[in-house]
């Protein structure tokens, strides 16, 4: 489904990119890669939610983009003002798209690749728009694949989706060591988050401030909380299944606190191939936007002159049941993954607002998933089915969290 050779970028042919979610963690790091490689990449469009207008305007002017999209309709005026303030006198300002469909419009514009760095299932419509327009989709927004898996796979051409989660970049690179029939299993690594080794009783008292402190990665708040509950790892198991067509029973999760080995593939002869690099998202981002080429010095490599130790530990499924719950949703298919993801997004928000305890995030998601009775036949899934299931799951999660 992904990672087949595409047009190679180079000094005479900079690759034109659209970056969705440009003011977030993935977006800002992608822009850093672009700015350090102006001969390879040219950004033609940016989108953001609208909370960081000045940063969005600064990015747009610095990159010289043609179009800027903002999800909040009321942010159009402030964005125009910020663009004018950041722009040199006499330079034409970018076109502004504003409103909930702005990123979807931008995703279909003329370019080589669309990097979807939006957080949450709201990234589904832009994902579908980019694929329908024939763009290479550089995917950080795993939720759009998870909630709309059958919809996405139905229109994606071979090689059109390039995932940039560090785990899925690692799996792809390791998979090149053998044929599909030689794969015994995929091993997805997890840092274990900030609460590795904690008991379930101790986890009940975790505060949002504690959960927002990840030991290895600098990420946005939602994905950081998801990493603390290990929901993110459950989503990555579903994503690996969808991307590589590997059965769920052949996908395992192992805890690796150092976050140096990003995932592994075990082959039938007993050989395991791992991809290793320091925890820096600029490496998978650079590979995603430049594939099939690599960008020199995109991120630091491992320092093999220093003594170091790597640990691999089994997942504590009692303290962190989210991976098993996600696996169940993925195996059901249809709208079940959408319900899992939507309920989790609502529960994370409730936790941040102090309405749910940390352990109640996954407990509430489990309850919502257990009540889901809508048919989950993936073959006939529609966008309306996904949106309806999400709406029900969000309302049910809100009801439970306020009870």
ZIGI-V432852 format. One record per residue. N is the residue number from 0. RES is the residue in three letters. PSI is psi in degrees with one decimal (none if undefined). Layout:
BEGIN
N,RES,PSI ; N,RES,PSI
END
This chain:
BEGIN
0,UNK,-25.6 ; 1,UNK,171.1 ; 2,UNK,48.5 ; 3,UNK,152.3 ; 4,UNK,139.8 ; 5,UNK,-170.5 ; 6,UNK,133.7 ; 7,UNK,133.1 ; 8,UNK,153.5 ; 9,UNK,-174.0 ; 10,UNK,-32.7 ; 11,UNK,-3.6 ; 12,UNK,72.0 ; 13,UNK,137.9 ; 14,UNK,127.6 ; 15,UNK,128.9 ; 16,UNK,147.8 ; 17,UNK,132.2 ; 18,UNK,115.5 ; 19,UNK,131.2 ; 20,UNK,42.7 ; 21,UNK,-22.5 ; 22,UNK,-0.5 ; 23,UNK,-176.7 ; 24,UNK,-50.5 ; 25,UNK,-43.3 ; 26,UNK,-44.9 ; 27,UNK,-35.7 ; 28,UNK,-34.2 ; 29,UNK,-41.6 ; 30,UNK,-36.7 ; 31,UNK,-43.0 ; 32,UNK,-43.0 ; 33,UNK,-47.3 ; 34,UNK,-28.0 ; 35,UNK,-2.7 ; 36,UNK,60.0 ; 37,UNK,-18.7 ; 38,UNK,-17.7 ; 39,UNK,-31.8 ; 40,UNK,148.9 ; 41,UNK,121.8 ; 42,UNK,126.8 ; 43,UNK,-14.4 ; 44,UNK,145.8 ; 45,UNK,148.6 ; 46,UNK,154.5 ; 47,UNK,168.8 ; 48,UNK,-36.9 ; 49,UNK,3.0 ; 50,UNK,-21.8 ; 51,UNK,67.0 ; 52,UNK,-44.2 ; 53,UNK,-40.6 ; 54,UNK,-42.5 ; 55,UNK,-43.7 ; 56,UNK,-42.1 ; 57,UNK,-43.5 ; 58,UNK,-46.7 ; 59,UNK,-44.3 ; 60,UNK,-42.5 ; 61,UNK,-38.1 ; 62,UNK,-14.7 ; 63,UNK,40.4 ; 64,UNK,159.0 ; 65,UNK,-31.1 ; 66,UNK,139.6 ; 67,UNK,131.8 ; 68,UNK,142.3 ; 69,UNK,133.3 ; 70,UNK,-29.6 ; 71,UNK,117.6 ; 72,UNK,-34.7 ; 73,UNK,-2.0 ; 74,UNK,-4.9 ; 75,UNK,-45.5 ; 76,UNK,-53.0 ; 77,UNK,-33.4 ; 78,UNK,-42.8 ; 79,UNK,-42.3 ; 80,UNK,-42.7 ; 81,UNK,-36.7 ; 82,UNK,-43.3 ; 83,UNK,-38.1 ; 84,UNK,-32.9 ; 85,UNK,-15.0 ; 86,UNK,140.5 ; 87,UNK,148.9 ; 88,UNK,132.6 ; 89,UNK,-12.4 ; 90,UNK,138.5 ; 91,UNK,134.1 ; 92,UNK,153.5 ; 93,UNK,154.7 ; 94,UNK,143.7 ; 95,UNK,128.4 ; 96,UNK,134.3 ; 97,UNK,143.9 ; 98,UNK,170.7 ; 99,UNK,-20.8 ; 100,UNK,5.1 ; 101,UNK,-44.6 ; 102,UNK,-34.5 ; 103,UNK,-42.2 ; 104,UNK,-45.7 ; 105,UNK,-35.5 ; 106,UNK,-20.6 ; 107,UNK,3.2 ; 108,UNK,164.8 ; 109,UNK,121.0 ; 110,UNK,177.9 ; 111,UNK,-50.7 ; 112,UNK,145.8 ; 113,UNK,118.0 ; 114,UNK,113.6 ; 115,UNK,97.5 ; 116,UNK,18.3 ; 117,UNK,146.0 ; 118,UNK,132.0 ; 119,UNK,175.3 ; 120,UNK,-9.6 ; 121,UNK,-10.2 ; 122,UNK,-5.5 ; 123,UNK,-48.8 ; 124,UNK,-45.9 ; 125,UNK,-36.3 ; 126,UNK,-48.5 ; 127,UNK,-38.7 ; 128,UNK,-43.2 ; 129,UNK,-42.3 ; 130,UNK,-43.7 ; 131,UNK,-31.8 ; 132,UNK,-5.1 ; 133,UNK,15.0 ; 134,UNK,154.2 ; 135,UNK,125.5 ; 136,UNK,110.9 ; 137,UNK,107.5 ; 138,UNK,110.1 ; 139,UNK,-23.8 ; 140,UNK,78.5 ; 141,UNK,-27.6 ; 142,UNK,-34.7 ; 143,UNK,-34.6 ; 144,UNK,-39.3 ; 145,UNK,-47.7 ; 146,UNK,-28.0 ; 147,UNK,33.6 ; 148,UNK,-56.5 ; 149,UNK,-36.4 ; 150,UNK,-43.2 ; 151,UNK,-46.8 ; 152,UNK,-26.8 ; 153,UNK,-28.3 ; 154,UNK,-12.0 ; 155,UNK,129.6 ; 156,UNK,159.1 ; 157,UNK,130.3 ; 158,UNK,1.4 ; 159,UNK,-21.6 ; 160,UNK,126.2 ; 161,UNK,101.3 ; 162,UNK,146.7 ; 163,UNK,14.5 ; 164,UNK,140.4 ; 165,UNK,-35.2 ; 166,UNK,-41.1 ; 167,UNK,-27.2 ; 168,UNK,-42.4 ; 169,UNK,-44.8 ; 170,UNK,-43.6 ; 171,UNK,-47.8 ; 172,UNK,-38.0 ; 173,UNK,-34.4 ; 174,UNK,-23.0 ; 175,UNK,-8.5 ; 176,UNK,-8.5 ; 177,UNK,-179.1 ; 178,UNK,164.9 ; 179,UNK,-40.8 ; 180,UNK,-13.1 ; 181,UNK,-3.2 ; 182,UNK,125.1 ; 183,UNK,-44.6 ; 184,UNK,157.7 ; 185,UNK,136.3 ; 186,UNK,108.7 ; 187,UNK,124.7 ; 188,UNK,149.9 ; 189,UNK,137.7 ; 190,UNK,-24.7 ; 191,UNK,-8.9 ; 192,UNK,-171.9 ; 193,UNK,-9.7 ; 194,UNK,24.6 ; 195,UNK,130.8 ; 196,UNK,-6.7 ; 197,UNK,147.2 ; 198,UNK,163.6 ; 199,UNK,-38.5 ; 200,UNK,-41.6 ; 201,UNK,-35.4 ; 202,UNK,-26.2 ; 203,UNK,-25.3 ; 204,UNK,7.6 ; 205,UNK,135.8 ; 206,UNK,159.8 ; 207,UNK,-38.0 ; 208,UNK,-40.8 ; 209,UNK,-42.1 ; 210,UNK,-22.4 ; 211,UNK,6.3 ; 212,UNK,100.1 ; 213,UNK,139.0 ; 214,UNK,-23.1 ; 215,UNK,-34.1 ; 216,UNK,146.2 ; 217,UNK,110.2 ; 218,UNK,174.7 ; 219,UNK,166.4 ; 220,UNK,-42.0 ; 221,UNK,-49.1 ; 222,UNK,-29.2 ; 223,UNK,-43.4 ; 224,UNK,-42.1 ; 225,UNK,-32.7 ; 226,UNK,-32.9 ; 227,UNK,-36.6 ; 228,UNK,-11.2 ; 229,UNK,12.1 ; 230,UNK,-39.4 ; 231,UNK,-37.7 ; 232,UNK,-35.4 ; 233,UNK,-41.7 ; 234,UNK,-37.4 ; 235,UNK,-30.2 ; 236,UNK,-45.1 ; 237,UNK,-42.9 ; 238,UNK,-41.6 ; 239,UNK,-40.8 ; 240,UNK,-45.4 ; 241,UNK,-39.4 ; 242,UNK,-41.0 ; 243,UNK,3.6 ; 244,UNK,39.9 ; 245,UNK,130.1 ; 246,UNK,149.6 ; 247,UNK,-34.8 ; 248,UNK,-10.1 ; 249,UNK,16.9 ; 250,UNK,120.8 ; 251,UNK,159.5 ; 252,UNK,132.8 ; 253,UNK,141.9 ; 254,UNK,126.9 ; 255,UNK,92.3 ; 256,UNK,-27.8 ; 257,UNK,-16.8 ; 258,UNK,40.3 ; 259,UNK,-44.9 ; 260,UNK,115.8 ; 261,UNK,-19.4 ; 262,UNK,169.2 ; 263,UNK,158.7 ; 264,UNK,126.0 ; 265,UNK,131.7 ; 266,UNK,167.0 ; 267,UNK,-20.3 ; 268,UNK,3.3 ; 269,UNK,-3.4 ; 270,UNK,138.4 ; 271,UNK,126.4 ; 272,UNK,125.4 ; 273,UNK,151.0 ; 274,UNK,126.9 ; 275,UNK,137.8 ; 276,UNK,155.3 ; 277,UNK,154.1 ; 278,UNK,93.2 ; 279,UNK,112.9 ; 280,UNK,-12.5 ; 281,UNK,-25.2 ; 282,UNK,-56.2 ; 283,UNK,-32.9 ; 284,UNK,-46.7 ; 285,UNK,-40.2 ; 286,UNK,-39.1 ; 287,UNK,-44.2 ; 288,UNK,-13.0 ; 289,UNK,-5.9 ; 290,UNK,134.6 ; 291,UNK,11.7 ; 292,UNK,160.5 ; 293,UNK,146.9 ; 294,UNK,117.0 ; 295,UNK,136.2 ; 296,UNK,34.1 ; 297,UNK,-33.7 ; 298,UNK,159.5 ; 299,UNK,146.0 ; 300,UNK,-178.3 ; 301,UNK,143.3 ; 302,UNK,99.5 ; 303,UNK,-1.3 ; 304,UNK,-9.9 ; 305,UNK,138.9 ; 306,UNK,137.8 ; 307,UNK,161.0 ; 308,UNK,140.1 ; 309,UNK,136.7 ; 310,UNK,146.8 ; 311,UNK,121.8 ; 312,UNK,150.2 ; 313,UNK,151.8 ; 314,UNK,133.6 ; 315,UNK,94.5 ; 316,UNK,-18.4 ; 317,UNK,-46.1 ; 318,UNK,-31.1 ; 319,UNK,81.1 ; 320,UNK,0.9 ; 321,UNK,-34.7 ; 322,UNK,-44.4 ; 323,UNK,-38.3 ; 324,UNK,-41.8 ; 325,UNK,-40.7 ; 326,UNK,-42.6 ; 327,UNK,-43.1 ; 328,UNK,-41.5 ; 329,UNK,-39.2 ; 330,UNK,-34.8 ; 331,UNK,-39.9 ; 332,UNK,-158.4 ; 333,UNK,-125.7 ; 334,UNK,-3.3 ; 335,UNK,-44.9 ; 336,UNK,-34.1 ; 337,UNK,-40.0 ; 338,UNK,-45.4 ; 339,UNK,-49.3 ; 340,UNK,-44.1 ; 341,UNK,-43.1 ; 342,UNK,-39.8 ; 343,UNK,-42.9 ; 344,UNK,-41.3 ; 345,UNK,-39.3 ; 346,UNK,-35.6 ; 347,UNK,-43.2 ; 348,UNK,-41.6 ; 349,UNK,-38.6 ; 350,UNK,-43.9 ; 351,UNK,-29.7 ; 352,UNK,0.5 ; 353,UNK,13.3 ; 354,UNK,-14.4 ; 355,UNK,144.1 ; 356,UNK,161.3 ; 357,UNK,-47.2 ; 358,UNK,-21.2 ; 359,UNK,-13.9 ; 360,UNK,-59.4 ; 361,UNK,-33.6 ; 362,UNK,-41.9 ; 363,UNK,-40.6 ; 364,UNK,-42.6 ; 365,UNK,-40.9 ; 366,UNK,-44.5 ; 367,UNK,-45.3 ; 368,UNK,-38.0 ; 369,UNK,-25.4 ; 370,UNK,-9.5 ; 371,UNK,119.0 ; 372,UNK,5.6 ; 373,UNK,139.4 ; 374,UNK,139.1 ; 375,UNK,33.2 ; 376,UNK,108.4 ; 377,UNK,-28.4 ; 378,UNK,-31.3 ; 379,UNK,16.6 ; 380,UNK,138.7 ; 381,UNK,165.6 ; 382,UNK,-38.1 ; 383,UNK,-38.6 ; 384,UNK,-45.4 ; 385,UNK,-47.4 ; 386,UNK,-40.0 ; 387,UNK,-44.4 ; 388,UNK,-41.0 ; 389,UNK,-44.7 ; 390,UNK,-44.7 ; 391,UNK,-45.3 ; 392,UNK,-41.1 ; 393,UNK,-45.0 ; 394,UNK,-41.6 ; 395,UNK,-41.1 ; 396,UNK,-40.4 ; 397,UNK,-40.9 ; 398,UNK,-45.1 ; 399,UNK,-40.5 ; 400,UNK,-18.3 ; 401,UNK,0.4 ; 402,UNK,none
END
